[in-house]
Amino acid sequence: QVQLVESGGGLVQAGGSLRLSCAASGRTFSTHDMGWFRQAPGKEREFVAASTWSGDSTFYDGSVKGRFTISRDNAKNMVYLQMNGLKPEDTAVYYCNTYPQPIRTTYGYDYWGQGTQVTVSS
């Protein structure tokens, strides 16, 4: 069963921090590379960060490198995104999913959770 539940978003001032959490289906995702993606109003969904299943390798978009840190706890079926030094341009709905390809539903459509809203005020 596909399960992706993001949480931890909120409204913060520029320079603040948030820690996003993603609860994923262990059976489906525990051995998959996982990533965080975001979609700002009027923009396409974009890649933010990813981690291999073991957590030994991580990848970041240049816009967040040095500020964001992805981590995972496979035993708890959780993926995290620690966001520091937030900027207004980080404002978006954040989603987690398998990486690099989103998980598919039984019917072949990309599956996305509800995401969690991150709003950074100036």
Long-range contacts (C-beta under 8 A, 24 or more apart in sequence): 1-25, 1-27, 1-28, 2-28, 2-103, 2-105, 2-111, 3-28, 4-29, 4-95, 4-96, 4-97, 4-103, 4-111, 4-112, 4-113, 5-113, 5-114, 6-94, 6-95, 6-96, 6-113, 6-114, 6-115, 6-116, 7-116, 8-116, 9-93, 9-94, 9-115, 9-116, 9-117, 9-118, 9-119, 10-117, 10-118, 10-119, 11-119, 11-120, 11-121, 12-86, 12-118, 12-119, 12-120, 12-121, 13-120, 13-121, 13-122, 14-86, 14-87, 14-88, 14-120, 14-121, 14-122, 15-85, 15-86, 16-86, 16-120, 17-82, 17-83, 17-84, 17-85, 17-86, 18-83, 18-86, 18-118, 19-80, 19-81, 19-82, 19-83, 20-80, 20-81, 20-82, 20-83, 20-94, 20-96, 20-116, 20-118, 21-78, 21-79, 21-80, 22-78, 22-79, 22-80, 22-81, 22-96, 22-113, 23-77, 23-78, 24-77, 24-78, 24-79, 24-96, 25-77, 26-74, 26-77, 28-103, 29-77, 29-98, 29-103, 30-74, 30-77, 31-74, 32-98, 32-99, 32-103, 33-98, 33-99, 33-100, 34-70, 34-72, 34-79, 34-96, 34-97, 34-98, 34-99, 35-70, 35-96, 35-97, 35-98, 35-99, 35-100, 36-68, 36-70, 36-79, 36-81, 36-94, 36-95, 36-96, 37-94, 37-95, 37-96, 37-97, 38-90, 38-92, 38-93, 38-94, 38-95, 38-118, 39-92, 39-93, 39-95, 39-115, 40-89, 40-91, 40-92, 40-93, 41-92, 43-92, 45-95, 48-81, 48-94, 49-81, 50-99, 50-100, 51-79, 51-99, 63-89, 64-90, 83-118, 86-118, 86-120, 87-120, 88-120, 88-121, 88-122, 89-120, 90-118, 90-120, 91-118, 91-119, 91-120, 92-118, 93-117, 93-118, 94-118
